[in-house]
Protein backbone atom coordinates (compact mmCIF):
# COMPACT_ATOMS: atom_id res chain seq x y z
CA UNK A 1 0.00 0.00 0.00
CA UNK A 2 1.38 3.42 -0.98
CA UNK A 3 0.97 5.36 2.26
CA UNK A 4 4.42 6.94 2.47
CA UNK A 5 6.20 10.19 1.72
CA UNK A 6 9.99 10.49 1.52
CA UNK A 7 12.37 13.39 2.06
CA UNK A 8 14.42 13.06 -1.13
CA UNK A 9 17.61 15.03 -1.66
CA UNK A 10 18.90 13.35 -4.82
CA UNK A 11 21.91 11.90 -3.04
CA UNK A 12 22.90 8.24 -2.77
CA UNK A 13 21.10 7.51 0.48
CA UNK A 14 17.64 8.92 -0.21
CA UNK A 15 17.66 7.73 -3.84
CA UNK A 16 18.44 4.21 -2.63
CA UNK A 17 15.60 4.38 -0.12
CA UNK A 18 13.25 5.71 -2.81
CA UNK A 19 13.97 2.65 -4.96
CA UNK A 20 13.95 0.16 -2.10
CA UNK A 21 10.56 1.31 -0.81
CA UNK A 22 9.05 2.48 -4.11
CA UNK A 23 6.04 0.19 -3.69
CA UNK A 24 5.21 2.00 -0.42
CA UNK A 25 5.99 5.61 -1.36
CA UNK A 26 3.40 7.82 -3.03
CA UNK A 27 5.06 11.25 -2.78
CA UNK A 28 8.65 12.48 -2.61
CA UNK A 29 9.56 15.96 -1.40
CA UNK A 30 12.80 17.82 -2.03
CA UNK A 31 13.71 21.04 -0.27
CA UNK A 32 15.46 23.91 -1.99
CA UNK A 33 16.99 25.51 1.10
CA UNK A 34 19.86 27.40 -0.51
CA UNK A 35 22.62 24.82 -0.20
CA UNK A 36 25.57 25.03 -2.57
CA UNK A 37 24.62 21.69 -4.08
CA UNK A 38 20.80 21.94 -4.27
CA UNK A 39 20.96 22.72 -7.98
CA UNK A 40 22.91 19.50 -8.57
CA UNK A 41 20.85 17.24 -6.31
CA UNK A 42 17.25 18.18 -7.04
CA UNK A 43 17.28 17.34 -10.80
CA UNK A 44 18.45 13.82 -9.89
CA UNK A 45 15.65 13.54 -7.33
CA UNK A 46 13.18 14.49 -10.05
CA UNK A 47 14.74 12.01 -12.49
CA UNK A 48 14.39 9.02 -10.16
CA UNK A 49 10.81 9.94 -9.28
CA UNK A 50 10.00 10.10 -12.99
CA UNK A 51 11.59 6.68 -13.50
CA UNK A 52 9.49 5.18 -10.70
CA UNK A 53 6.26 7.05 -11.35
CA UNK A 54 6.30 8.78 -7.97
CA UNK A 55 4.96 12.30 -7.51
CA UNK A 56 7.77 14.78 -6.83
CA UNK A 57 7.29 18.07 -5.01
CA UNK A 58 9.97 20.75 -4.49
CA UNK A 59 9.43 23.15 -1.59
CA UNK A 60 11.59 26.28 -1.21
CA UNK A 61 13.00 27.02 2.24
CA UNK A 62 14.93 30.09 1.23
CA UNK A 63 14.74 31.59 4.73
CA UNK A 64 17.43 29.11 5.78
CA UNK A 65 20.10 30.58 3.53
CA UNK A 66 19.11 34.10 4.62
CA UNK A 67 19.10 33.56 8.36
CA UNK A 68 21.04 30.38 9.17
CA UNK A 69 24.80 30.04 9.42
CA UNK A 70 26.51 27.09 7.71
CA UNK A 71 29.27 26.57 5.18
CA UNK A 72 26.82 24.34 3.30
CA UNK A 73 24.68 27.34 2.38
CA UNK A 74 25.17 29.85 -0.40
CA UNK A 75 27.12 32.80 0.94
CA UNK A 76 28.65 30.72 3.72
CA UNK A 77 32.35 30.07 4.24
CA UNK A 78 34.22 27.59 2.06
CA UNK A 79 33.29 23.91 2.37
CA UNK A 80 36.01 22.19 4.43
CA UNK A 81 37.97 19.28 3.02
CA UNK A 82 38.77 16.07 4.87
CA UNK A 83 36.98 13.12 6.42
CA UNK A 84 33.40 13.30 7.65
CA UNK A 85 34.34 12.90 11.29
CA UNK A 86 36.93 15.70 11.29
CA UNK A 87 36.14 18.59 13.62
CA UNK A 88 36.08 21.14 10.79
CA UNK A 89 33.15 19.31 9.16
CA UNK A 90 30.87 20.73 11.87
CA UNK A 91 30.75 23.93 9.82
CA UNK A 92 28.54 22.05 7.31
CA UNK A 93 25.77 21.57 9.87
CA UNK A 94 22.62 23.49 8.93
CA UNK A 95 20.97 24.04 12.33
CA UNK A 96 17.97 21.74 12.86
CA UNK A 97 17.68 21.13 9.12
CA UNK A 98 16.12 17.68 9.44
CA UNK A 99 13.75 18.87 12.14
CA UNK A 100 12.46 21.61 9.86
CA UNK A 101 12.20 19.37 6.81
CA UNK A 102 10.49 16.57 8.71
CA UNK A 103 7.98 19.04 10.13
CA UNK A 104 7.09 20.36 6.69
CA UNK A 105 6.97 16.81 5.26
CA UNK A 106 4.69 15.71 8.11
CA UNK A 107 2.24 18.48 7.22
CA UNK A 108 2.46 17.48 3.59
CA UNK A 109 1.87 13.83 4.52
CA UNK A 110 -1.27 14.65 6.47
CA UNK A 111 -2.52 16.85 3.63
CA UNK A 112 -2.14 13.88 1.25
CA UNK A 113 -3.61 11.32 3.63
CA UNK A 114 -0.29 9.52 4.09
CA UNK A 115 0.73 7.75 7.29
CA UNK A 116 4.49 7.18 7.01
CA UNK A 117 7.38 9.57 6.53
CA UNK A 118 10.68 8.17 5.24
CA UNK A 119 14.08 9.74 5.84
CA UNK A 120 17.45 8.30 4.79
CA UNK A 121 19.77 9.33 7.63
CA UNK A 122 22.45 6.70 8.25
CA UNK A 123 25.09 5.74 10.81
CA UNK A 124 27.88 7.70 9.14
CA UNK A 125 25.98 10.95 9.82
CA UNK A 126 25.91 10.50 13.58
CA UNK A 127 29.31 11.93 14.49
CA UNK A 128 28.65 15.39 13.05
CA UNK A 129 24.89 15.80 12.60
CA UNK A 130 22.78 15.61 15.80
CA UNK A 131 19.51 15.64 13.82
CA UNK A 132 20.51 12.38 12.12
CA UNK A 133 20.92 10.34 15.30
CA UNK A 134 18.58 7.63 16.53
CA UNK A 135 17.55 9.59 19.62
CA UNK A 136 16.46 12.58 17.55
CA UNK A 137 14.56 10.45 15.03
CA UNK A 138 12.73 8.64 17.86
CA UNK A 139 11.78 11.90 19.58
CA UNK A 140 10.74 13.53 16.31
CA UNK A 141 8.63 10.53 15.35
CA UNK A 142 6.82 10.71 18.68
CA UNK A 143 6.20 14.45 18.20
CA UNK A 144 4.92 13.97 14.64
CA UNK A 145 2.65 11.14 15.76
CA UNK A 146 1.22 13.21 18.61
CA UNK A 147 0.79 16.25 16.37
CA UNK A 148 -1.16 14.61 13.54
CA UNK A 149 -4.64 13.10 13.39
CA UNK A 150 -3.35 10.08 11.50
CA UNK A 151 -0.48 9.60 13.98
CA UNK A 152 2.07 9.73 11.19
CA UNK A 153 5.27 7.91 12.05
CA UNK A 154 8.78 8.46 10.82
CA UNK A 155 10.50 5.51 9.14
CA UNK A 156 14.31 5.67 9.22
CA UNK A 157 15.50 2.14 8.35
CA UNK A 158 19.06 3.23 7.49
CA UNK A 159 19.79 4.81 10.90
CA UNK A 160 22.00 1.94 12.04
CA UNK A 161 23.79 1.09 8.77
CA UNK A 162 26.71 2.60 6.86
CA UNK A 163 26.89 4.22 3.44
CA UNK A 164 28.76 1.11 2.30
CA UNK A 165 25.72 -0.97 3.25
CA UNK A 166 23.50 1.46 1.38
CA UNK A 167 25.69 1.21 -1.74
CA UNK A 168 25.42 -2.58 -1.61
CA UNK A 169 21.62 -2.37 -1.39
CA UNK A 170 21.52 0.05 -4.30
CA UNK A 171 23.70 -2.21 -6.42
CA UNK A 172 21.25 -5.06 -5.89
CA UNK A 173 18.43 -2.74 -6.92
CA UNK A 174 20.30 -1.79 -10.10
CA UNK A 175 20.54 1.91 -9.26
CA UNK A 176 22.77 3.99 -11.50
CA UNK A 177 24.67 6.03 -8.92
CA UNK A 178 26.06 8.28 -11.65
CA UNK A 179 22.55 9.76 -11.46
CA UNK A 180 23.03 10.94 -7.87
CA UNK A 181 24.93 13.82 -6.34
CA UNK A 182 26.93 14.04 -3.10
CA UNK A 183 29.53 16.83 -3.27
CA UNK A 184 28.79 19.73 -0.93
CA UNK A 185 30.66 22.21 -3.14
CA UNK A 186 28.18 21.85 -5.99
CA UNK A 187 30.72 22.36 -8.78
CA UNK A 188 30.66 20.99 -12.29
CA UNK A 189 32.13 17.71 -11.00
CA UNK A 190 32.43 16.12 -7.56
CA UNK A 191 35.44 17.72 -5.86
CA UNK A 192 36.64 14.42 -4.40
CA UNK A 193 37.98 16.13 -1.28
CA UNK A 194 35.07 17.25 0.91
CA UNK A 195 33.71 14.96 3.61
CA UNK A 196 30.77 13.67 1.63
CA UNK A 197 32.94 12.98 -1.44
CA UNK A 198 35.40 11.07 0.75
CA UNK A 199 32.55 9.05 2.24
CA UNK A 200 31.13 8.34 -1.23
CA UNK A 201 34.50 7.04 -2.44
CA UNK A 202 34.90 4.88 0.65
CA UNK A 203 31.41 3.42 0.27
CA UNK A 204 32.04 2.19 -3.26
CA UNK A 205 35.52 0.94 -2.40
CA UNK A 206 34.42 -0.99 0.70
CA UNK A 207 31.37 -2.37 -1.11
CA UNK A 208 33.62 -3.68 -3.89
CA UNK A 209 31.74 -1.64 -6.49
CA UNK A 210 32.98 0.46 -9.39
CA UNK A 211 32.61 4.14 -8.55
CA UNK A 212 30.81 5.81 -11.49
CA UNK A 213 31.44 9.31 -10.12
CA UNK A 214 33.51 11.81 -12.11
CA UNK A 215 35.80 13.68 -9.73
CA UNK A 216 37.83 16.82 -10.34
CA UNK A 217 41.04 15.27 -9.05
C-alpha positions in Angstrom: 0.0 0.0 0.0 1.4 3.4 -1.0 1.0 5.4 2.3 4.4 6.9 2.5 6.2 10.2 1.7 10.0 10.5 1.5 12.4 13.4 2.1 14.4 13.1 -1.1 17.6 15.0 -1.7 18.9 13.4 -4.8 21.9 11.9 -3.0 22.9 8.2 -2.8 21.1 7.5 0.5 17.6 8.9 -0.2 17.7 7.7 -3.8 18.4 4.2 -2.6 15.6 4.4 -0.1 13.3 5.7 -2.8 14.0 2.7 -5.0 14.0 0.2 -2.1 10.6 1.3 -0.8 9.1 2.5 -4.1 6.0 0.2 -3.7 5.2 2.0 -0.4 6.0 5.6 -1.4 3.4 7.8 -3.0 5.1 11.2 -2.8 8.7 12.5 -2.6 9.6 16.0 -1.4 12.8 17.8 -2.0 13.7 21.0 -0.3 15.5 23.9 -2.0 17.0 25.5 1.1 19.9 27.4 -0.5 22.6 24.8 -0.2 25.6 25.0 -2.6 24.6 21.7 -4.1 20.8 21.9 -4.3 21.0 22.7 -8.0 22.9 19.5 -8.6 20.8 17.2 -6.3 17.3 18.2 -7.0 17.3 17.3 -10.8 18.5 13.8 -9.9 15.7 13.5 -7.3 13.2 14.5 -10.0 14.7 12.0 -12.5 14.4 9.0 -10.2 10.8 9.9 -9.3 10.0 10.1 -13.0 11.6 6.7 -13.5 9.5 5.2 -10.7 6.3 7.1 -11.4 6.3 8.8 -8.0 5.0 12.3 -7.5 7.8 14.8 -6.8 7.3 18.1 -5.0 10.0 20.7 -4.5 9.4 23.2 -1.6 11.6 26.3 -1.2 13.0 27.0 2.2 14.9 30.1 1.2 14.7 31.6 4.7 17.4 29.1 5.8 20.1 30.6 3.5 19.1 34.1 4.6 19.1 33.6 8.4 21.0 30.4 9.2 24.8 30.0 9.4 26.5 27.1 7.7 29.3 26.6 5.2 26.8 24.3 3.3 24.7 27.3 2.4 25.2 29.9 -0.4 27.1 32.8 0.9 28.7 30.7 3.7 32.3 30.1 4.2 34.2 27.6 2.1 33.3 23.9 2.4 36.0 22.2 4.4 38.0 19.3 3.0 38.8 16.1 4.9 37.0 13.1 6.4 33.4 13.3 7.7 34.3 12.9 11.3 36.9 15.7 11.3 36.1 18.6 13.6 36.1 21.1 10.8 33.2 19.3 9.2 30.9 20.7 11.9 30.8 23.9 9.8 28.5 22.1 7.3 25.8 21.6 9.9 22.6 23.5 8.9 21.0 24.0 12.3 18.0 21.7 12.9 17.7 21.1 9.1 16.1 17.7 9.4 13.8 18.9 12.1 12.5 21.6 9.9 12.2 19.4 6.8 10.5 16.6 8.7 8.0 19.0 10.1 7.1 20.4 6.7 7.0 16.8 5.3 4.7 15.7 8.1 2.2 18.5 7.2 2.5 17.5 3.6 1.9 13.8 4.5 -1.3 14.7 6.5 -2.5 16.8 3.6 -2.1 13.9 1.2 -3.6 11.3 3.6 -0.3 9.5 4.1 0.7 7.8 7.3 4.5 7.2 7.0 7.4 9.6 6.5 10.7 8.2 5.2 14.1 9.7 5.8 17.5 8.3 4.8 19.8 9.3 7.6 22.4 6.7 8.3 25.1 5.7 10.8 27.9 7.7 9.1 26.0 10.9 9.8 25.9 10.5 13.6 29.3 11.9 14.5 28.6 15.4 13.0 24.9 15.8 12.6 22.8 15.6 15.8 19.5 15.6 13.8 20.5 12.4 12.1 20.9 10.3 15.3 18.6 7.6 16.5 17.5 9.6 19.6 16.5 12.6 17.6 14.6 10.4 15.0 12.7 8.6 17.9 11.8 11.9 19.6 10.7 13.5 16.3 8.6 10.5 15.4 6.8 10.7 18.7 6.2 14.5 18.2 4.9 14.0 14.6 2.7 11.1 15.8 1.2 13.2 18.6 0.8 16.3 16.4 -1.2 14.6 13.5 -4.6 13.1 13.4 -3.4 10.1 11.5 -0.5 9.6 14.0 2.1 9.7 11.2 5.3 7.9 12.0 8.8 8.5 10.8 10.5 5.5 9.1 14.3 5.7 9.2 15.5 2.1 8.4 19.1 3.2 7.5 19.8 4.8 10.9 22.0 1.9 12.0 23.8 1.1 8.8 26.7 2.6 6.9 26.9 4.2 3.4 28.8 1.1 2.3 25.7 -1.0 3.3 23.5 1.5 1.4 25.7 1.2 -1.7 25.4 -2.6 -1.6 21.6 -2.4 -1.4 21.5 0.1 -4.3 23.7 -2.2 -6.4 21.2 -5.1 -5.9 18.4 -2.7 -6.9 20.3 -1.8 -10.1 20.5 1.9 -9.3 22.8 4.0 -11.5 24.7 6.0 -8.9 26.1 8.3 -11.6 22.5 9.8 -11.5 23.0 10.9 -7.9 24.9 13.8 -6.3 26.9 14.0 -3.1 29.5 16.8 -3.3 28.8 19.7 -0.9 30.7 22.2 -3.1 28.2 21.9 -6.0 30.7 22.4 -8.8 30.7 21.0 -12.3 32.1 17.7 -11.0 32.4 16.1 -7.6 35.4 17.7 -5.9 36.6 14.4 -4.4 38.0 16.1 -1.3 35.1 17.3 0.9 33.7 15.0 3.6 30.8 13.7 1.6 32.9 13.0 -1.4 35.4 11.1 0.7 32.6 9.1 2.2 31.1 8.3 -1.2 34.5 7.0 -2.4 34.9 4.9 0.7 31.4 3.4 0.3 32.0 2.2 -3.3 35.5 0.9 -2.4 34.4 -1.0 0.7 31.4 -2.4 -1.1 33.6 -3.7 -3.9 31.7 -1.6 -6.5 33.0 0.5 -9.4 32.6 4.1 -8.5 30.8 5.8 -11.5 31.4 9.3 -10.1 33.5 11.8 -12.1 35.8 13.7 -9.7 37.8 16.8 -10.3 41.0 15.3 -9.0 
